[in-house]
Amino acid sequence: MQKEYQIVYDYNGYQISTMNGSDDWIPTKEIAEKLLERRQQKPFFMGEKLYLIERESQTPYPEMQVYNGKPVYEYPYLYWDALDVGDYVSREVAEWIAECVPPIMYSRGLIQCGEPYDSALDKTINRHRPVYLTLRRVDNGVWEFLGYCFKGQTVDYRG
C-alpha cells in the first residue's frame, strides 16, 4: 500500500502541521523530504524541530507521467516549494498559471506569472526588482520550471 507524509512539529503536546490548505498529506516521501528541508530554512519554522510522519494512503494516487526520465508534476503531486529549476510540470499546470492572474509574459513557449513571487537584487542595475514564476514549454504537454526570474528573463534569480 502507498504511504503519504506530513511535516509537523510539536507544540504543547500536539503535532502541528506546517502545510497550508485543507489536505496536509503529501503523496511521496521524496516531495515530503524536499519540503521538510526547505521549511526548516524558513524563519517562521527556525527553532522548531520539524519532522515527517507517515500513514497508509487514504487516497489512491494516479501514476506520474515521465518525460526524458524525469517526473512531470501535476496535481496532486505539485508543490511549488518542492520544485527545482529544470523540473517538469504538465500543460494543465502551465495553463492554470496563465489563467490564475494575467501573466506578464505569455507566448507559445514562455509563461511568467503576473503576480510577483518576491523581489531580488538585480546586479546589472543594483536595485531590487520583482521576480516571477517562470515556465518554458519543452514539448507538447510538458513545461520546464525555470525558477523565479526577472520580467522577460529566463534565469532564476538565485543563480
MDAnalysis code that builds the backbone (N, CA, C; Angstrom):
import MDAnalysis as mda
import numpy as np

u = mda.Universe.empty(477, n_residues=159, atom_resindex=np.repeat(np.arange(159), 3), trajectory=True)
u.add_TopologyAttr("name", ["N", "CA", "C"] * 159)
u.add_TopologyAttr("resid", np.arange(1, 160))
u.add_TopologyAttr("resname", ["MET", "GLN", "LYS", "GLU", "TYR", "GLN", "ILE", "VAL", "TYR", "ASP", "TYR", "ASN", "GLY", "TYR", "GLN", "ILE", "SER", "THR", "MET", "ASN", "GLY", "SER", "ASP", "ASP", "TRP", "ILE", "PRO", "THR", "LYS", "GLU", "ILE", "ALA", "GLU", "LYS", "LEU", "LEU", "GLU", "ARG", "ARG", "GLN", "GLN", "LYS", "PRO", "PHE", "PHE", "MET", "GLY", "GLU", "LYS", "LEU", "TYR", "LEU", "ILE", "GLU", "ARG", "GLU", "SER", "GLN", "THR", "PRO", "TYR", "PRO", "GLU", "MET", "GLN", "VAL", "TYR", "ASN", "GLY", "LYS", "PRO", "VAL", "TYR", "GLU", "TYR", "PRO", "TYR", "LEU", "TYR", "TRP", "ASP", "ALA", "LEU", "ASP", "VAL", "GLY", "ASP", "TYR", "VAL", "SER", "ARG", "GLU", "VAL", "ALA", "GLU", "TRP", "ILE", "ALA", "GLU", "CYS", "VAL", "PRO", "PRO", "ILE", "MET", "TYR", "SER", "ARG", "GLY", "LEU", "ILE", "GLN", "CYS", "GLY", "GLU", "PRO", "TYR", "ASP", "SER", "ALA", "LEU", "ASP", "LYS", "THR", "ILE", "ASN", "ARG", "HIS", "ARG", "PRO", "VAL", "TYR", "LEU", "THR", "LEU", "ARG", "ARG", "VAL", "ASP", "ASN", "GLY", "VAL", "TRP", "GLU", "PHE", "LEU", "GLY", "TYR", "CYS", "PHE", "LYS", "GLY", "GLN", "THR", "VAL", "ASP", "TYR", "ARG", "GLY"])
u.atoms.positions = np.array([
    [0.845, -1.194, 0.000],
    [0.000, 0.000, 0.000],
    [0.882, 1.246, 0.000],
    [0.434, 2.263, -0.679],
    [1.179, 3.517, -0.780],
    [1.100, 4.289, 0.526],
    [2.193, 5.002, 0.841],
    [2.254, 5.839, 2.040],
    [2.081, 7.296, 1.643],
    [1.696, 8.114, 2.615],
    [1.677, 9.562, 2.436],
    [2.254, 10.182, 3.697],
    [2.699, 11.441, 3.569],
    [3.535, 12.049, 4.604],
    [3.021, 13.432, 4.989],
    [3.382, 13.835, 6.194],
    [3.019, 15.153, 6.688],
    [4.228, 15.727, 7.437],
    [4.458, 17.029, 7.297],
    [5.530, 17.719, 8.024],
    [4.894, 18.363, 9.244],
    [5.425, 18.033, 10.412],
    [4.831, 18.519, 11.655],
    [5.910, 18.985, 12.626],
    [5.461, 19.674, 13.670],
    [6.294, 19.978, 14.829],
    [5.419, 19.849, 16.057],
    [6.046, 19.677, 17.204],
    [5.316, 19.506, 18.456],
    [5.083, 20.852, 19.123],
    [3.861, 21.050, 19.612],
    [3.519, 22.274, 20.327],
    [2.505, 21.924, 21.417],
    [2.910, 22.104, 22.662],
    [2.041, 21.825, 23.816],
    [1.380, 20.446, 23.737],
    [2.172, 19.448, 23.338],
    [1.659, 18.083, 23.295],
    [0.895, 17.710, 22.039],
    [0.803, 18.610, 21.076],
    [0.099, 18.342, 19.819],
    [1.078, 18.367, 18.659],
    [0.771, 17.569, 17.645],
    [1.534, 17.642, 16.405],
    [0.846, 18.656, 15.501],
    [1.573, 19.719, 15.129],
    [1.026, 20.783, 14.303],
    [1.609, 20.668, 12.896],
    [0.754, 20.681, 11.897],
    [1.193, 20.597, 10.510],
    [1.769, 21.937, 10.056],
    [2.780, 21.875, 9.189],
    [3.364, 23.093, 8.628],
    [2.722, 23.476, 7.304],
    [1.833, 22.654, 6.815],
    [1.257, 22.872, 5.490],
    [0.068, 23.820, 5.556],
    [-0.134, 24.543, 4.470],
    [-1.309, 25.391, 4.324],
    [-2.329, 24.642, 3.490],
    [-3.574, 24.870, 3.755],
    [-4.616, 24.237, 2.958],
    [-5.287, 23.113, 3.713],
    [-6.254, 22.526, 3.069],
    [-7.072, 21.540, 3.755],
    [-6.452, 20.150, 3.767],
    [-5.627, 19.818, 2.787],
    [-5.046, 18.479, 2.746],
    [-3.563, 18.566, 3.068],
    [-3.205, 18.139, 4.248],
    [-1.831, 18.239, 4.723],
    [-0.963, 17.056, 4.328],
    [-1.515, 16.060, 3.678],
    [-0.774, 14.836, 3.391],
    [-0.125, 14.920, 2.018],
    [1.161, 14.577, 1.973],
    [1.994, 14.689, 0.777],
    [2.136, 13.292, 0.181],
    [1.946, 13.133, -1.138],
    [1.841, 11.795, -1.718],
    [3.140, 11.001, -1.881],
    [4.326, 11.637, -1.787],
    [5.567, 10.856, -1.908],
    [6.581, 11.309, -0.863],
    [7.440, 10.393, -0.478],
    [8.464, 10.713, 0.511],
    [9.479, 11.702, -0.073],
    [9.801, 11.566, -1.349],
    [10.763, 12.470, -1.993],
    [10.284, 13.920, -1.906],
    [9.025, 14.162, -2.246],
    [8.473, 15.516, -2.176],
    [8.441, 15.982, -0.730],
    [8.021, 15.111, 0.173],
    [7.942, 15.477, 1.595],
    [9.314, 15.850, 2.147],
    [10.360, 15.114, 1.763],
    [11.707, 15.421, 2.256],
    [12.210, 16.759, 1.716],
    [11.915, 17.069, 0.440],
    [12.296, 18.378, -0.110],
    [11.586, 19.502, 0.634],
    [10.295, 19.320, 0.855],
    [9.528, 20.343, 1.570],
    [10.026, 20.499, 3.002],
    [10.346, 19.396, 3.655],
    [10.873, 19.440, 5.021],
    [12.164, 20.253, 5.066],
    [13.081, 19.959, 4.158],
    [14.355, 20.674, 4.114],
    [14.139, 22.175, 3.892],
    [13.248, 22.519, 2.985],
    [13.024, 23.930, 2.673],
    [12.234, 24.647, 3.770],
    [11.337, 23.937, 4.438],
    [10.607, 24.541, 5.565],
    [11.565, 24.847, 6.718],
    [12.543, 23.989, 6.930],
    [13.495, 24.193, 8.021],
    [14.312, 25.465, 7.819],
    [14.410, 25.944, 6.588],
    [15.180, 27.143, 6.282],
    [14.348, 28.421, 6.388],
    [13.039, 28.288, 6.553],
    [12.175, 29.469, 6.633],
    [12.183, 30.022, 8.054],
    [12.278, 31.338, 8.198],
    [12.358, 31.941, 9.537],
    [11.211, 31.537, 10.463],
    [10.021, 31.370, 9.914],
    [8.876, 31.026, 10.756],
    [9.093, 29.707, 11.496],
    [9.761, 28.758, 10.842],
    [9.927, 27.434, 11.426],
    [11.287, 27.230, 12.083],
    [12.194, 28.205, 11.982],
    [13.506, 28.047, 12.601],
    [13.321, 27.946, 14.109],
    [13.982, 27.002, 14.709],
    [13.839, 26.779, 16.138],
    [12.843, 25.671, 16.444],
    [11.959, 25.355, 15.513],
    [11.041, 24.238, 15.696],
    [11.719, 22.976, 15.176],
    [11.524, 21.871, 15.853],
    [12.045, 20.600, 15.355],
    [10.980, 20.003, 14.438],
    [11.191, 20.179, 13.138],
    [10.259, 19.654, 12.149],
    [10.620, 18.211, 11.828],
    [9.615, 17.404, 11.584],
    [9.855, 16.013, 11.210],
    [8.677, 15.482, 10.407],
    [8.900, 14.340, 9.757],
    [7.861, 13.707, 8.944],
    [7.132, 12.645, 9.752],
    [5.834, 12.564, 9.535],
    [5.080, 11.409, 9.989],
    [4.498, 10.771, 8.742],
    [4.167, 9.505, 8.816],
    [3.618, 8.827, 7.650],
    [2.402, 8.011, 8.052],
    [1.590, 7.714, 7.058],
    [0.431, 6.842, 7.258],
    [0.165, 6.118, 5.945],
    [-0.654, 5.103, 6.038],
    [-1.104, 4.439, 4.815],
    [-1.972, 5.438, 4.051],
    [-1.799, 5.474, 2.755],
    [-2.527, 6.428, 1.928],
    [-4.030, 6.225, 2.041],
    [-4.742, 7.320, 2.213],
    [-6.204, 7.294, 2.259],
    [-6.799, 7.428, 0.854],
    [-5.967, 7.806, -0.108],
    [-6.414, 8.078, -1.469],
    [-5.490, 7.367, -2.448],
    [-6.024, 6.688, -3.441],
    [-5.137, 6.141, -4.473],
    [-4.649, 7.281, -5.380],
    [-3.340, 7.415, -5.508],
    [-2.779, 8.471, -6.339],
    [-2.534, 7.947, -7.744],
    [-2.776, 8.786, -8.757],
    [-2.524, 8.354, -10.134],
    [-1.022, 8.217, -10.390],
    [-0.678, 7.434, -11.381],
    [0.724, 7.287, -11.749],
    [1.212, 8.578, -12.398],
    [2.454, 8.947, -12.091],
    [3.014, 10.181, -12.646],
    [3.513, 9.946, -14.070],
    [3.296, 10.949, -14.924],
    [3.843, 10.940, -16.273],
    [5.354, 11.161, -16.166],
    [6.112, 10.604, -17.099],
    [7.566, 10.769, -17.123],
    [7.959, 11.320, -18.492],
    [8.908, 12.262, -18.484],
    [9.434, 12.842, -19.719],
    [10.950, 12.892, -19.589],
    [11.668, 12.336, -20.554],
    [13.138, 12.276, -20.515],
    [13.651, 11.719, -19.191],
    [12.956, 10.735, -18.651],
    [13.390, 10.071, -17.424],
    [13.086, 10.828, -16.142],
    [12.407, 11.972, -16.248],
    [12.075, 12.780, -15.067],
    [10.560, 12.871, -14.908],
    [10.081, 12.975, -13.666],
    [8.634, 13.099, -13.472],
    [8.100, 14.431, -13.994],
    [6.867, 14.392, -14.457],
    [6.145, 15.601, -14.854],
    [5.126, 15.856, -13.752],
    [5.341, 16.916, -12.989],
    [4.495, 17.185, -11.833],
    [3.165, 17.786, -12.241],
    [2.131, 17.252, -11.658],
    [0.784, 17.787, -11.783],
    [0.056, 17.444, -10.497],
    [-1.108, 17.977, -10.326],
    [-1.857, 17.712, -9.107],
    [-2.210, 16.236, -9.067],
    [-2.069, 15.563, -7.952],
    [-1.831, 16.034, -6.587],
    [-0.352, 16.072, -6.185],
    [0.573, 15.896, -7.117],
    [1.997, 15.854, -6.794],
    [2.678, 17.221, -6.816],
    [1.970, 18.249, -7.225],
    [2.602, 19.543, -7.424],
    [2.657, 20.352, -6.131],
    [3.869, 20.645, -5.689],
    [4.137, 21.536, -4.567],
    [5.220, 22.486, -5.051],
    [4.872, 23.753, -5.280],
    [5.822, 24.703, -5.859],
    [7.096, 24.786, -5.039],
    [6.986, 24.720, -3.721],
    [8.179, 24.812, -2.867],
    [9.109, 23.621, -3.025],
    [8.632, 22.540, -3.607],
    [9.472, 21.357, -3.783],
    [10.105, 21.285, -5.164],
    [9.706, 22.169, -6.073],
    [10.271, 22.122, -7.427],
    [11.672, 22.698, -7.460],
    [12.505, 22.075, -8.263],
    [13.842, 22.574, -8.551],
    [13.852, 23.108, -9.981],
    [14.724, 24.071, -10.249],
    [14.884, 24.551, -11.618],
    [15.204, 23.341, -12.498],
    [14.492, 23.234, -13.614],
    [14.680, 22.102, -14.518],
    [13.647, 21.003, -14.348],
    [12.835, 21.059, -13.297],
    [11.756, 20.084, -13.144],
    [10.665, 20.378, -14.160],
    [9.866, 19.353, -14.447],
    [8.799, 19.488, -15.436],
    [7.429, 19.553, -14.766],
    [6.536, 20.316, -15.388],
    [5.134, 20.353, -14.981],
    [4.276, 20.096, -16.213],
    [3.041, 19.705, -15.985],
    [2.143, 19.374, -17.093],
    [1.566, 20.625, -17.756],
    [1.010, 20.433, -18.927],
    [0.353, 21.523, -19.650],
    [-0.790, 22.106, -18.828],
    [-1.513, 21.253, -18.116],
    [-2.624, 21.728, -17.290],
    [-2.134, 22.693, -16.212],
    [-0.990, 22.412, -15.622],
    [-0.411, 23.310, -14.612],
    [-0.013, 24.629, -15.263],
    [0.627, 24.568, -16.425],
    [1.029, 25.795, -17.130],
    [-0.193, 26.633, -17.489],
    [-1.252, 25.995, -17.944],
    [-2.470, 26.727, -18.280],
    [-3.076, 27.363, -17.030],
    [-3.028, 26.654, -15.908],
    [-3.544, 27.207, -14.656],
    [-2.768, 28.460, -14.269],
    [-1.426, 28.414, -14.411],
    [-0.586, 29.585, -14.110],
    [-0.979, 30.753, -15.006],
    [-1.215, 30.466, -16.282],
    [-1.557, 31.526, -17.232],
    [-2.945, 32.108, -16.967],
    [-3.815, 31.319, -16.333],
    [-5.190, 31.774, -16.121],
    [-5.449, 32.319, -14.722],
    [-4.586, 32.007, -13.743],
    [-4.897, 32.413, -12.365],
    [-4.811, 33.925, -12.183],
    [-3.814, 34.557, -12.742],
    [-3.726, 36.021, -12.810],
    [-3.160, 36.337, -14.185],
    [-3.494, 37.475, -14.756],
    [-2.954, 37.776, -16.087],
    [-1.423, 37.720, -16.077],
    [-0.830, 36.889, -16.944],
    [0.626, 36.775, -16.952],
    [1.293, 38.055, -17.462],
    [2.520, 38.301, -16.996],
    [3.255, 39.451, -17.512],
    [3.975, 39.091, -18.804],
    [4.171, 37.792, -19.034],
    [4.811, 37.310, -20.257],
    [4.087, 36.018, -20.637],
    [3.553, 35.993, -21.860],
    [2.833, 34.795, -22.284],
    [2.991, 34.635, -23.781],
    [3.650, 33.556, -24.167],
    [3.780, 33.225, -25.579],
    [3.569, 31.720, -25.689],
    [3.698, 31.203, -26.865],
    [3.527, 29.758, -27.038],
    [4.565, 28.971, -26.258],
    [5.692, 29.593, -25.968],
    [6.768, 28.850, -25.335],
    [7.216, 29.355, -23.980],
    [6.648, 30.460, -23.469],
    [7.103, 31.015, -22.199],
    [5.941, 31.652, -21.452],
    [5.875, 31.354, -20.159],
    [4.869, 31.965, -19.292],
    [5.577, 32.509, -18.058],
    [5.267, 33.760, -17.720],
    [5.690, 34.318, -16.438],
    [4.431, 34.766, -15.720],
    [4.224, 34.203, -14.540],
    [3.035, 34.506, -13.743],
    [2.972, 36.003, -13.466],
    [1.783, 36.592, -13.547],
    [1.626, 38.030, -13.386],
    [1.762, 38.537, -11.968],
    [1.742, 37.656, -11.005],
    [1.900, 38.054, -9.602],
    [3.350, 37.818, -9.194],
    [4.065, 38.850, -8.711],
    [5.457, 38.629, -8.299],
    [5.553, 37.603, -7.172],
    [6.565, 36.781, -7.231],
    [6.838, 35.809, -6.176],
    [7.568, 36.479, -5.015],
    [8.489, 37.363, -5.357],
    [9.358, 38.008, -4.384],
    [10.051, 39.158, -5.110],
    [11.015, 39.769, -4.444],
    [11.884, 40.716, -5.132],
    [13.315, 40.302, -4.846],
    [14.194, 40.676, -5.747],
    [15.595, 40.287, -5.615],
    [16.475, 41.376, -6.201],
    [17.713, 41.373, -5.780],
    [18.666, 42.355, -6.273],
    [19.061, 42.028, -7.703],
    [18.802, 42.955, -8.602],
    [19.255, 42.844, -9.981],
    [20.630, 43.507, -10.033],
    [21.669, 42.702, -10.134],
    [23.041, 43.209, -10.051],
    [23.408, 44.103, -11.236],
    [22.669, 43.979, -12.341],
    [23.000, 44.814, -13.501],
    [22.620, 46.274, -13.280],
    [21.638, 46.525, -12.408],
    [21.234, 47.914, -12.140],
    [21.348, 48.255, -10.645],
    [21.791, 47.291, -9.861],
    [21.987, 47.466, -8.422],
    [20.715, 47.952, -7.709],
    [19.575, 47.339, -8.091],
    [18.282, 47.648, -7.474],
    [17.480, 46.367, -7.321],
    [16.571, 46.365, -6.357],
    [15.646, 45.239, -6.224],
    [14.523, 45.364, -7.249],
    [14.192, 44.224, -7.851],
    [13.094, 44.148, -8.807],
    [12.271, 42.910, -8.508],
    [11.001, 42.892, -8.928],
    [10.189, 41.694, -8.712],
    [10.682, 40.518, -9.553],
    [10.487, 39.323, -9.010],
    [10.775, 38.084, -9.748],
    [9.474, 37.292, -9.883],
    [9.361, 36.543, -10.966],
    [8.119, 35.869, -11.326],
    [8.361, 34.389, -11.594],
    [7.406, 33.568, -11.190],
    [7.432, 32.156, -11.521],
    [7.461, 32.035, -13.038],
    [8.418, 31.268, -13.552],
    [8.642, 31.223, -14.999],
    [8.663, 29.788, -15.496],
    [7.914, 29.537, -16.575],
    [7.839, 28.218, -17.212],
    [8.160, 28.343, -18.693],
    [8.855, 27.322, -19.229],
    [9.161, 27.275, -20.670],
    [8.660, 25.948, -21.228],
    [7.972, 26.004, -22.351],
    [7.467, 24.778, -22.989],
    [8.625, 24.023, -23.624],
    [8.715, 22.738, -23.324],
    [9.775, 21.914, -23.905],
    [9.226, 20.883, -24.879],
    [7.947, 20.584, -24.767],
    [7.313, 19.615, -25.651],
    [5.809, 19.785, -25.510],
    [5.078, 19.155, -26.401],
    [3.631, 19.234, -26.317],
    [3.166, 18.613, -24.995],
    [2.625, 19.436, -24.120],
    [2.120, 18.938, -22.847],
    [3.117, 18.946, -21.712],
    [4.361, 19.386, -21.956],
    [5.383, 19.400, -20.907],
    [6.049, 20.775, -20.875],
    [6.120, 21.339, -19.661],
    [6.746, 22.641, -19.437],
    [7.837, 22.489, -18.401],
    [8.910, 23.249, -18.573],
    [10.032, 23.218, -17.636],
    [9.939, 24.402, -16.673],
    [10.125, 24.125, -15.393],
    [10.150, 25.169, -14.375],
    [11.526, 25.819, -14.412],
    [11.569, 27.134, -14.714],
    [12.836, 27.861, -14.808],
    [13.173, 28.588, -13.511],
    [12.271, 28.538, -12.556],
    [12.504, 29.203, -11.278],
    [11.776, 30.523, -11.228],
    [12.354, 31.464, -10.497],
    [11.769, 32.787, -10.299],
    [12.710, 33.800, -10.943],
    [12.240, 34.410, -12.014],
    [13.100, 35.215, -12.886],
    [12.584, 36.652, -12.975],
    [13.495, 37.549, -13.343],
    [13.083, 38.918, -13.619],
    [12.228, 38.928, -14.879],
    [11.383, 39.934, -15.012],
    [10.485, 40.041, -16.158],
    [11.260, 39.939, -17.470],
    [10.789, 39.045, -18.330],
    [11.391, 38.866, -19.642],
    [12.666, 38.045, -19.644],
    [13.094, 37.552, -18.488],
    [14.321, 36.758, -18.400],
    [13.999, 35.313, -18.035],
    [14.973, 34.427, -18.250],
    [14.745, 33.012, -18.011],
    [15.801, 32.379, -17.108],
    [16.447, 33.204, -16.287],
    [17.456, 32.711, -15.344],
    [16.955, 32.968, -13.935],
    [16.910, 31.922, -13.114],
    [16.448, 32.040, -11.740],
    [17.301, 33.045, -10.978],
    [16.677, 33.917, -10.219],
    [17.406, 34.970, -9.508],
    [18.375, 34.421, -8.468],
    [18.155, 33.176, -8.036],
    [19.036, 32.585, -7.022],
    [20.345, 32.097, -7.623],
    [20.435, 32.198, -8.943],
    [21.698, 31.978, -9.601],
    [21.990, 30.639, -10.077],
])
